[in-house]
Amino acid sequence: MDQPAGDVRFTVLGPVQAWRGEDELPLGTPQQRAVLAMLALRPAQAVSVDQLVAGLWGEDPPPRALGALRTYVSRLRAVFGGEDLLVSAGSCYALRCGAEDVDAGVFERLVAEAGQAKAAGDLGEAGRLLAAALRQWRGEPLAGVPGPYGEAQRARLAERRLTTLETRIEVELARGEHAGVVAELTALASEHPLRERLRELLMLALYRGGRQAEALGVFTDTRRTLTEELGIEPGERLCALHQGILAADPALAAPAPAAGPRTGPAVPKPAQLPADVADFTGRATRVGELAASLRAEKGRAVPVTAISGIGGIGKTTLAVHIAHSVRGDYPDGQLYVDLEGTSARPRDPAAVLAGFLRALGVADSAVPEEASERAALFRSCLAGRRVLLVLDNARDAEQVGPLLPGDGGSAVLITSRATMAGIPAVFVPLEALERADAAALFAAIVGQRRADDEPDAVLDVLTACGFLPLAVRIAASRLACRPDWTIASFARRLRDEYRRLDQLRVGDLAVEATFELSYRQLGAEHAEAFRLLSVPDAAFLPLATAAAALDLGEQRTEDILESLVDTGLLDSPRPGQYHYHDLLRLYARRKAEEIDPAEERGAVVGRVLDFTLATTRNVFRLLEPGDSQPGYVAPTYAAGLSFAGHDEARDWLDVMRDSTMRIVGQTTEDPAGELRQAADLMLLLALLMDRVSPSGDVGLAARAVAAAARRRGDRGSEIRSRHALAVFLHHAWRIPEAEAELTTGLELSTASGDTQCVAQSLLGLGICAVERRGYADALALLDKARPLYRALGDNAAVAFTVATSACAHLGVGDGDRALAAAAEALAVSRDIGDSIATPNALHQIGIVLGELGRTEEAGGHLREAIAMYKKARLRTQTARVLLCLAEVHRKAGEFGQALDVAEEALTIGRQTHHDYVVAGALAALGSALDGLHQPDRALTCRQQALGLLESCGAPAPFIVRPRCRGCLWAISSHRMRRKSPSARLTRRKSPSARGGRDQRESAILFSSPW
């Protein structure tokens, strides 16, 4: 961005002005001058809109601050004659000029050159340069500029001028010109009475002029002022000078006449930086931070910054851009070298040192042969100088170490694909571009108007490029060379993952080529791991999953993965997790297809699937203790992960869901994929949908597994995947579709003689029959399932089956048999000590007793179920029983208690994002509020419940799902009230008068084994 400003120059060391030749340009209002000052003091640097607004107005900008800022910029551009000088860079602005186009930059250069002359012993030249620097000042800096930035910079620049003035006077004293500075020092000391350095110089000048008493008087006056104003004594230097004057220290005597300037060739000032990129875009925050660190006050240690990242991420571009922006702070030159760290033969540090020494003026004959001696001479040449070194494309710390300066006057910028471990540096890992920055870069190349015409296609291209700067630049360059192409047509080309890398090449630039350079550096084991880990279609790879994929121990796997991270071929956003950049994954897969046999690639996916199934089985056992389903899962080679608690297990399922679905998809596409494991995995995940966030992907994946199993004639896998699909469909309240899948599964399992699948299908069909109020059908199906489960010895499933039949008996109006079934379910579950079946049976008994009018007994059983579910940390089941308890309290006329219980269920439903539970709780609240004679609030709750259910697809005839039917009567009564007020009165007078159908509906509350 740093380009000559043409014939425009800027002044800030006084009033803020701009000049074209000898003509002053009309800059307008103080606010416009303030904007220009903020940009001129940071020439060629992108300054964000937020920084400009804060600089103008502080922390409390006016409401239209952004619009006002844009107006100021527009007016300034009009003054400059267009947008070439004041440019936009994303959400930033920059003044496209060099440091020499601003008087502050000229001042800093002259001061730096004076320091160099002083260090070389040329005091005359130093004095001349300092005087020239001070002549740049024309009064108060930034005079009249409003805002916090102007105030802060005025203070900084005033201090800078005063320090330079002190240095100039110190140089003149060193040259024996004490008589000529006394008057000036006297005036300065009076103007700055608390500045001890000025008092020290005045005392020294008076003493060297034979005015010892006056010099001592200055000390006395200074001491009194400091004591009265600040309550402190003079500093150590001033006191030492006072004692030296009292003792007539010979060291304080005037120096001999100043020597003339040194002779010999001028000290060379290398300027080796490559040209800055004209369309540099984005990374404004990173640029600002790095530039500020390079401009910071130097200490004794060499400031070293190491920028790392994958090939094509923009490391070199960023480093060169920053180096150009701060080159004025390094007046002794800039050294640059491409260390070719990714090539087969990286640059030898000794050869690089020889080139640096020659650039610094060392004759070829004086360059030592030994590398260590060259490094020592290099450090000597840089001592006392301010030189910026850019070491680009470094391989490792061993290559970089000999090239580092020895003192803190200079600074080093390193770029590398690998992490520079062993170098005392500030490490800056570089990520892909932000969306807005990538779009700005793309538009800068193809043209803003063309990009604005197809914004969606631009985003598609950027996404396909993974927001990698090199890929974005290549894609935009290809389109720029093809003006007749639409961006959408190129986006379609990039959509094909197998062709994408081929499309991302133009001229000598190719994304694949830059990845190839890193890949070639890998040893055989690391290269194989890099290839094979890309085969599973996973968004990211936890360490344990990667170990399973590679069939290695976790410790060895971690060593390999961390090495790949160090070489820039993998990323590790947090400990134990790894992922590829999207384009790197495509490259790695291409290499795997070229090198690794299809059987090995399939085996990797199989091992990941096996590990995922084993871990999901462990999660199921933790979240559903006592459930028999894990016993029917196919054996796994891996043991899988274990978890300390429910939250940790749920988190794993949530994080891994997308990757799991993709792995299952790969399995269905592979003719040799292990479908039985995929089907079992889908079934476990479907049965866990009530415990974790539901996902439609489960249904899609289960359908894909069923289709693949049918094609292969794999009946066992088809049955299990159809059952998983049925569970998903039931969960989504698509009951007819669920029954269709279960019916097909029943036919297949009956034909294959799979007793467990037959029983499971019958139970599922029984549950669906209850859902659609086919209670007689449900009883027939459940009566067939029960003996099968007993024959299998699956007493937990027996308990669930009997409990479900209690709901069906209640549905046909047979309360006694419903109570007997619920009691049988409770006895079976307690006999086996099942922590899930037991509260389920207690739940059903509570429902039946409530319908029979035995509300006190019902409440006792329901509270016991709630306590057990809470202990097991099954919050959704807890909420469902709470809804039943709220209904029992309502029937008993305990409306306050019903309100409290419903509110607790509502809290759980909202925290777990279960809309049906929330709807049931809202309806229960409506019923309780009716009893408390708050009809308006009750109506609001019911309307919210109905709206939520309808938005979730709950069909009108059913109103609510059985899983949250504690509020069924309340919602039904609301619908009746909308139709007929008399019906509402009839229901309120006598629940028994609602009719057998309503009573059966309100009785159906259960927790299904699904």
N, C-alpha and C positions, 0 to 999 in steps of 0.2 A: 504494500500500500504506500510505502514511502517513496514518493516521486517529487521532483522539483516543483515548487509552487509557481514556476514561471517567473514573472517580474513582480509578484506580490510578496511583500515582506510584512512581518507583524511585530508590534512592540507591546510589551507588557510591563517593562521596568519603568513605569510611569503611567500615563493614561493609555488605555488599550486602544491601539490604532492599527490600521492596515494601510499600506502604501503600495501603489503601482507606479514604479519609477519615482518621480518627485511629487506625484499627486496623492493626496490623502483621500482614501475612500470613505464615503459617508456610512458609518456603521449603525447609525440609528440610536435606539434607546439604550439606557444602561443595561437592561436585561439582555438585549442582543449582544452587547459587548461582553457581558458576563459569560454567555454561551461560548462566544469566540475565545475568551480567555481560557476557559476550561479545556477547549480543544487545542489551542495554541501551546499551552503548557505541556501537552502530551502529543506532540506532533506524530502523525502517522499511526496513532494508536486508536483503536476502537473504544469509544466511551459510551457506555450504555445509557439508554434513556432514563433509567432509574437514577444513575449517578448524576446526570445533568439536572433532573428535577430536584434531587436532594441538594445539589450544589446551589441551585437558585433559591429554593424555598425552605430547605431544611426538612424536618420530620413532619411538618403540617402543611403540605402544599395545598393550594386552592383547588376547588373541585375540577376546574378545567385546565389543570397544569399541563397535561400532555398536549392538548390542543394548542395552548399558548406556546409551548416549546417548539412544536412543529411550525408554527407561524414565524417564530424567530429564525429558525433554520431556513425557512423558505425565503424570508427577506434577505438574510445574509447571502444566500445563493444568488439572489437577484443582483446584489451589490457586486459579487465576484463574477457575474456573467455566466452562470450555469452551474451544473452539478459536478464539474470535473475537480474542483478544489475541495468542496465540502461534500463528502460522500456518505451514503448510507451503507451500513454493514449489518444486515439483519435488524435487530432492535437497537442498533448502535449508530453513532455518527463518528466520523473521523475527518481530520484536516489533513489532506494529502500534501504534506510538505515535509521538508527536512529540518533538523534541529538548527541548521545555519540560517533558515528563513525566519527565525524568531530571535529577538534580541537576547532572550534568556538563554537560548542555546548557544549563541555566540559568546555570551558571558561565561558560561560553564566551560566551553572549549578553551578560552583564553586563560581561565583560572587553572585548568588542568595542565596546559602547556607551561604555565608559570611554575607549577609544582614540579614538573619535569626539569625545567631549567634550574630551579633551585636545588633539586637533588643532584644535578650535574655540576653544581658549584658556580653556575653562571648567574650571579646575583643581579647583574645589570640587566640581562635579558628578562629575568624573573620580574624585576621591578617594572620594566617597560610593559610586559604583558599584563601585569596586575593593574597598572594604571589604565591600560587600554580596556580591560574588562570593566573597570569602574566607570569609564566614560560611557558605557552602554546605558547607565542609569540617567533618567530624566525627571526624577522626583519620586513621589510615593508610588510604589508598584501597584498596578491594578487600580489606579486612582478612580474613584467613583463607581467601581464595580460592586453591585449589591450581592447579598446572599452569603450563606455560611462558607461556601468555597472561597469566595473572594476574601473574606475576613481571614480565613486560615492561611491562604497563600500570601496575603500581605504580610502577616507575621513571619511566615517562613522566609520569604524573600528578603524582608528587612534584616532578619538575623543573618542571612547569607551574605548580604552586602556588608554588614558590620564586621563579620568574621574576615571577609576578604580585605577590607580596609585595614584591619589589625595586621593581617599578614603582610600587606604592602608596606606598612610602617615598620614592621619588624625587619623586612628586607632592607629598607633604607637605613635603619639603625645598624644592621650588619655591615653595610657599606660605608659606615662612618658619617652618615648625613644627619647626625642628631640635631644639629642646629636648625635645620630646615623643617623639622617636624614638631618642634615644641609648641608653636602657636596652634597648629592643627590639633595636636593632642590635648591642649588645654581646653579648646572649645568642645572637643568630643567628650572629654571627661566631665565637663560641666553638663553636657546634654544627657549623658548616661552615668549618673553619679554612683550607681551600684555595680557597674561593670568593672571588676577588678583588673581585667587584662589591660584595659586602657590606662588605668591608674599605674599599673606596673610599667608600661611603656613610657608614660610621662615621667615617672621617677627616674627611669634609666636615662632618658634623653636629657633631663635636667642635670643629673649627676655627671654624665659625660661632657656636658657643657660647662662644668665647673660650678654648678649651682647646687651644692650639696645640701645646704640648709633648706632651700625650696623643695628639694626632693624629699627630705625628711618631713617637711610640712605637709606635702601631699599625702604621705602615709598617715600622719596624725589626723588630717581631715577625713581621710577614707575610713579610718578606724572609728571615728566619732559618728560618721554617717551610717555605717553598718550597724553599730551598736544601737543608735537611736531608731533607725528605720526597721531593722530586722532582728535586733537582739543577738547578733553573732559577732565573732571576731574575724579579722581578715584571714584569708586563706594562707596555706603553707607557702606558696610561691611568693606572695607579697611580703610575708613576714621574713622569708629567707633573703629577699632583696633588701629589705630594711636593715637586717643584720649585716649584710654584705657592705652596704653603704656606710654603716657605722664603723665597720672594721676596715674600710678602704680596701676591699677585696680586689687584687689585681685583675681577677677574671672579669670584672665589670668595666675595665678600661675600654676606651674606644678602640676599634679594630684598626689594623693597618689599612692603607688606601686599597680600595677595591681592585681586584685583579680584572684584567680584560676577559672577554669571553674566550671559552675554550676553542681551540682550533681542531680541524679534522672533519671528517664527513659527518653529515647530519645523521641523527639516530633514525633508523628506518621505521616506518609505521605501516606494517602490513595491513592490507584490506582485502582479505581472501574470501569474504562471504559470497556465496552464490546469490544471484538476483532473487529478490523477494517475489512471491507469487502475486500477480496483479489482482486476481480475484479471490484472495484469501477471505474465507468466510467462517463465521462462527467462533466458538470456544472463547467468547469475550471474557468470561470470568477467569478461565485458565490463563489466557494471555495476560490479563491484568495482574494476576497473582505472581506469575513467573517473572514478568517485567519488573514488578515492584521488588521482588526478592533480589533481582540482579542490580537494582538501583539502590538497595539498602546500604547503610553505612558498613564499610568493610571492617572485619576484625582480623585477628591473626591467622585464623583458619581459612583455607581456600573454600569459597562457596561452590559446591558441585551439585548440579541438578541432573538427574537421569530420567529421561522420558522413555517409557517402554510401551510396547503394544504389538499386536499382530501386524504382519505385512499389509500395507495399504491403508493403515489407520491414520496416516498423516503426521508421523513423528518428525520427519525431516522438514516438511513444509512449516510445521509449527515452530520448530527450533530456529529455522532461518528467519522466519517472520519476527520472532521475538528478538533475535540477535540484531536485526536491522533496527528495531524500535529502540534499542538501548545502546546502539553503537556510540552515540555521543557521550555516554558515561564511561567509555573506555577509549580515551584519546590516544593511547599508545598503540592501538591497532586491534585487529581481529584476525585470528588464525582459524582456518577451517580445513578439515580433512575427512574424506570418506574412507573409513577403515575397512570397508568391504567385508564386514563380519559374517555375512551370509554366503560369501563365495567359497569356493573350494580352497582358495589361498588368500586368507585375510592379510591385510597389510602388516608388515613387520614393524613393531614400535620403533626399532632402531632406525629404519629408513625414514619413518615419519619424523623422528626427532631431527635427523639431518636436514630435512626440508624446512622444518620450523626454524632451525638455527640459521640457515641461509636467509630465510625471510626476515630474520631479526638482525641481519647485517654481519653475521659471522662468515668469514672467508672459507672457501672449501678446504684450504690447507689447514685451517684451524679447527675443523670439525674432528673430534676424536674418533678413533676406530672402535673403542669399546662402547657398548650400549649404555652401561652404567655411567661412564664418563660423559656421554652425550646428554643423559638425563640430568646429571649434575650441572653441566654447563647451561642447559636449557633453563633450569631453575635460577641460576645466577643471572642469566640475561633478563628474566622476568622480574627479578627482585626490584622493588620500588616502582615498577611500572603497573599500569592498569590496562591489561590486555584481556580480551574475551576469546576463549577457545571454544570452538564447536567441534566436537568429536562425533561424527555422524556414523550410524550403522556399525556400532561397536559389537564385537563378538562376546567378550567377557572381561572380567576385571583384570586378568593377566595382561591383556592387550592394552587396557586403558591406564593402568597404574603408572608406568614410566612417563606418561604424557602430562601428568598433573603438575601445576606450579607448586612452589614451596611456601609462598606467603599469601596473605589474604587480599592483596591489591588487585589480583586478577580473578576471573571467574571462569567456570567450565559448564558448558551444556553438552550432555551426552544423549544420543539416541541409540536405542538397541531393541531388538525383538526379545532379547533375554533380559531377565532381571539381573542388574549389576551387583550381585551379592559380593561383599568384600570391599566395596568402595564406600567411603564415608560420604554418602550423598543423600539429598532429598529425592525420594523416588516418586515419580509422577506417572502412574499407569494411565494410558490414554484409552478412552472408550470410543464407541462409534458416535457419529454426530447426532445431536438432537434433531428431531423431525424438522423444526423450523430452519435450523442451520443447513441441513441437507437440502431442503427445498430452495433455500437462497443460493446455495452453490449450483444446484441444477439450473435454476433460472438464470444465473449469471452467465452460464455457458450456452444454453439453448435460446435464451431471450425471454424476458419477463412476460411479454405479451403471449408468446406461444405457451408458456407454462400456465399462465392465467386461464387460457382457453380450455385446458384439460386438467383441472386440479385433481380429480379422482385418479386419472391415469398416472399423473406425476407421483402420487402417493403409492400406487401399485409398483411403479418402477423403483422408487426409493426403498420400499419394503423388500422387494426381490433382491436389491443390492445390500440388504442388511444395514443400510445407512453407513456403509463403509465408504470413506471419502474417495479412495481410488476407484471403487466400483461406480460410485455416483458420477465421478468425473468421466470415466470411460463411457458410461451409458449416455450422459449428456453430450459428450463429444461425438459419439456415433450419430445421435439425432441431429446435432448441429451441422454435420456433414451431409445430412439427408433431409433437406427442408421439406420434401414432399411426403415424408413419413409422418403419420400421426403418432403421438406419444402412446396412445392406446394400442396401436399395432405393435409397437416395440414391447410394451408391457405384456402383451400376449406371448411374444417370443420368450420372454423371461419366465413365464409361468411354468414352462416345462423344465423341471429341475435337472433333467439329464442334459439339456442343451444350454442351461443358464450360463455356466462358466465359459462355454464357447462364444456366447453372445457378448460377454464382458471382456472384449479385447478390441483395441483400436491402435493401429500403427505398432509401435514397439511396446505399448502398454497392455498388460494382461493380468487380471486378478490371479489366474491359475499360476502364472509364471512366478509371481511374487511369493505365493504359498510354497511353490516347489523349492525355492531357495531355503526355506526353513526346514522343509521335510528332509532334504538331502543331508542335513546335519545330524539326523537322528541315527542312533545305533539300531541294530536289527530288532531287538526286543521292544524298544520304545516306538519304532516305526510300526511294528505289528499292532501294538496296543492302540496307537493313534488311528490306524485304519479300522480295526475291529470294533472299537468303542463307538464308531460312527454308524455302525450297521443298525443297532436298535433305534427305532424312531422315537427317541425320548427327548423331551424338552431339556432335561438335565439329568445328570447321573450322580446319585449319591454314591459314596465310596463303596458301601456294601454291594450295591447293584453292579457297579463296575467290576468289583472283585468276582462276583458271580459270572459276569459276562466273559471275563478273561480266564476264569477257572484258576484263580490265584488267591493266595492269602491276602487279607486286607493290608498287612504291613507292606508287603512287596508291591501290591497295587498302588498304595498311596505314594510310595517312592517313585513309581513310574509316572503317576499322574502329576505329582508336584514337579517332576522334571519337565513334563510337557507344558505345565503352566510357566515354568521358568524360561522355556524357549519360546513362549508366546503362541503356542498352538492349542492351548486350552485356557479357559478362564475358571477361576474359583471364587465365586461371589461371596462365599462364606465357608468356614471350615467343613470339610467332608462333602462338599457339593461341587460338581464340575459341569461345565457345558462348553459346547463349541459355538463360535460365531456361525451363523447360518451358512455362509459361503464356505467356511472352512469345513463344515460337516459335509457339504456336497463334494468338496475336493477330496476329503478323506474317504468317502464312499466310492468315489471314482477310482481311487488308488486300490481300495479293497476289491472292487470288481475286476481290476486288472491283475491283481496279485494273488488274492486269497480264493481258494476253491469255494464254489457255491455251498458245498456241504458244511464247510467251516463257518461261513457266514450264517447259514441256517442254524447251526449249533449255537452260535452266540445268542441269537434271538431266543432259541429254546431255553438256554440257561437263564436268561433274564426272565422269561415267562415262568419258569420253574421257581425261581427265587421270589418272584412277585406273588405267585400263588401260595407259596409256603408262608410268606409274611402276612398275606391277607387272611390266611387260615388262623394264624396266631392272633391277629387283630380280632377276628370273629370270636375266638374262644375267650378273649378278654372282655369284649363288649357284650357277648351273649353267653355267659357261663351256663353250662348245662345243656345247651342246644346240641342236638345230635348231628347237625348237618356236617360239621368238619370231619366226622367219622366216615362220610361217604365220598370225601374228596380223593381224587387220584393221588397216589404216593408221589412225593417230591424228593429229588436228590438233595436239595438244599434244606437247611433247617429254618432259614428265614430269620428276620429280625424279631426280637422280643421287645416289649415295651413296659415301662415302669407304671404307666397309668393310662386311664381312658383318654385324656386330652392328647397325650403324645401319640397314641394309636390313631385317633381321629385325624390329627394333623398330618400324619403320614398318608392316610387315605386321601385327604383333600389335596395334598401337594402332588401325589403321584397319580391322581385320577387321569389326567390328560395323557400322560406318558403310558399308563396302563392300557388305555383304549387304543393307542397307536400300536403298541406291541401286539395286542390281540388282532388288530387289523392286519399287521404283517404276517401273523400266524395263519390267518384265513387265506391270505394270498399265496402262501408257500405250499406247494403240493405236499411237502413232507412235514408241514407244521403240526404241532401237537395239539389237536383240537380238543381232546378230552380235558387237558389242563385249562385251555382257554374257556371251555364251557363251564367248568367248575369255578373258575375265577369270576365269570360273569354272574353265576348264581350266588356266590358269596357276596359280591358287591350289590346285587339286587336286594338280597335279604338285609343288607346293612344300610339301605337307603334311608331308613327311618333314624339311623344313628348319626349319619353324616349328611352333608349338603347333597340333595338329590341332583341327578344329572341325566339329561336326555341321551347322552352318549352311551349310557349303559344299555338302553333299549336298542339303539342302532347297532352297537357291537354285538349284542346277543343275537340279533336278527342275522347279522353277517356270519356268525359262527354256525347258526342253525342252517343257513343256506349252504355253507361250505361242507358241513357234515352230511347234508342230504346229497350233495353232489358226489361225495366220496362213499356214500353208503354206510357212514359211521352212525349207527342208530343210537348208541349210548350218548355220544356227544350231542346229537340232535335233540334227544329227549331233555338233557340237562339245559341246553341253551334255550329250548322252547320254554322250559319251566322258568328260567331266568327272565325271559321276555315277558312271560305271563305275570310274574311278580312286578315287573316294571309297569306293565299296562294296568294292573290292579292299583298300583300306587298312584298312577295318573288318572284313576277312575274311568278307565276304558274297559268296563267289565265284559261286554260282549266279545271284544278282541282277546281279552285274557282267557275267557272260557274256550274260545276257538283254539288257542295255542295249547291249553291244558288238555282239551279233547284229543287233539292230534298226539300230544305226548302220551296220553293214556293208551291210545291205540298202539303206538309204537312200543311202549314199555310192556304192554300185555303180550304183544307178539314176540317180544324178545325175552320174556320171562324175568324182567327186572322188577322184583317185588318192591324194592324200596321206591323206585320211580313210580310204580303203579300206586302205591300208598300216597306218595307225595302228590300225584296228580289228582287222586280222589279227594284228598284234603283240600287242595287248592280249588277244585270245582265246588266242593261243599261250601267253602268260604264265599266264592262268587255267587252261589245260589242264595246264601243268606243276604249278600249285598243287594241282590235284585228282588229280595223278599219271596224267593221260591223256597219256603221253609220245608215243605214236604220233600222236595227234591234234595235239599241239603241234608235232611236226616237220612235219606236213603244212601247218599254218597258217603256220609260220615260213618254210617254203620258198616259199610264195606271197608273203609280205611282202617277202622279201629282194630279188627283182628289181624290185619296184615302187619301193623306196627307192633302188635303184641308178639306175633311170630318172629319179628325181627329183634325183639328184645329192646325196642326203642320206647321206653316208658315215658320219656319226656314228650315224644310225639303223641303217645296215647293220651297223656294229660291234656295237651292242646286240642286234640281231636274231640275228647269228651267235653271240654270246656266250650268248644265251638258248637257242639250239639245242644248244650244248654241254651245257647242263644236261639237255635232253631226251635227247640221245644217251646221256649217263651214266645217265639213268633207265631206258633200255631195255637197259642193260648193255653198250653199245658204247663201251668206254673209248678205243679208238684214234680213232674218229671224233669223240668228245668232245674229245680232245686236239687233233685237227686243227682243229676248229671254234674252239676257244679260241685257238689259235695264229693262225688267220686273223683273228679279231676283234682280237687284239693288233697284228697287222701293219697292219690297216686304220686302227686308232685312232692308232698311232704315225705312220703315213704322213700323216695329217691334223693331227697335233699336238694331238689333243683331250685336254684335261687331265682329263676325266671318263670318257670311253670307255676310255682307256688303263688306268687303275687297275681299272676294271671287268673288262677283259679279263685283266689280271694276276690278279685275284681268281679268275676262272673257271679259268685255267690252274693256279693253286695248288690249287683244289678237285680238279680232275681228276688232277693228279699225286699229290695226297695219297691219292686213292682207288686209284691204281695202285701205291701203296706207295713212291713216290719222294719220301719225306718231306723230304729235304734240299733238293731242287730246289723242291718245293712251298713250303717255308718261305722260300726266297729270293724267289720271285715275290710271295708274300703280304706280306713285309716291304717290298718295293718299292711295292706298292699302298698299304700303310699310310702310307708316307712321302709319297706323292703326295696322298692324301686329307687328310693332316694339313696339308700345304702349302696345299691349297685350303680348309682350315678346314671340311671336311665331316665333322662329328664322328660322325654316325650311321653313315655308310658306313665310317668308320674302325673303329667298334666292331664292325660286322658282319665285317670282314676279320679283326679281332683274334680273334673267335670261331672263325673257320676256322683261324687260326694255332694257337689253343689246342688244337683237335682234332688238328692235325698233330703238335704236340708230344706229345699224349697217345698217338697211334699209334706215335710213335718211342720211347715209354717215358720221355720227358723231362717227368716230372710236375711238377717244381718250376717249370720254365719255363711249362708249361701253366697252372699256378696263377697266376703273375705276369701272364700275358697276359689271362687271364679276369678278374682283378681290375681291370685297366685298362679292359677293356670294360664291366665292371659300373659303374665310376665314371662313364664317359661316359653310359651308359644312364640312370643316376640323375640326372645333371646335365641331360640333355636330356629327361627325363620320357618316355622311350620304354619302355613296359612290356615289349614283346616282346624288346627288346635286354636289358633287365634279366633277364627270365626265361631267355633263352639263356645269359647270363653266369653266372647261378646254377647252371644245369644243367652248364655247362662246369666250374665250380668243383667241383661234385659229382664229376664224372669224374676230375678231377685229384686230389681228396682221396681217392678210392678207390685210385688208384695209390700214394698216399702212406700208405696203410693207416690212414686216419682215417674209418672207415665212419659213425660217428655224425654227424660234421660233414657228410659227403657226403650222408647221408640228409636232413638238415635243409635243405641247399641245394636238393635236388631237390624236396622238398615245397613249399618256398617258390616255386620256379619253376612247378610245376604249379598251385598255388593262384593265382598271378598270371595265368597263361595262361587258366585257366578263368574268372577274374573278368573277363577282357578278351573272353571269348567265343570263344577258340580251340577248335575242335571236337575232340573226343577222337580221331577217326581220324587227324588230321593232327598233333596235339600241338603243333607249333610252326610258325610261318610260315616260308616259304623265306627271308625276309629275315634271319632269325636262326637258321638251321638248323645252325650250327656245333656245337650241342649236341644234335642230334636223337637220336643213338644213346644218349647218356647218359640222356635222359629216357625214351626207349623202354625201355631196360634197366631203369629204375626201375619202369615200369608192369609189365614182365614179372616183375620180382622180387616185386611185390605179388601176382602170380598164381601164380608157380611158381619156387621156389628153383633147381630143376634147370635151368630155362631161363637163369637168370642165370649159372650156372656154365658152361653151354655157350657163352654169348656171351663171357664173360671168357676162356675158353680159346682161342677162335679166332674173330676177327672174320669171317673168311671163311666160317665155318660158320653165320653168321646167316641165310643164305638170300639168294637174289637180290633179293627184295622189300626187305628191310631195307637191303641194300647200295645199292640204287637210291635209297631214301629218304634215306640219309645222304649221298648224293652231291649232293643238290640244294641247293646253296648259290649264290646269285647276287644281284647288285644289279640289280633291274629298272629300266628307264628310267622307271618310274613313281616 
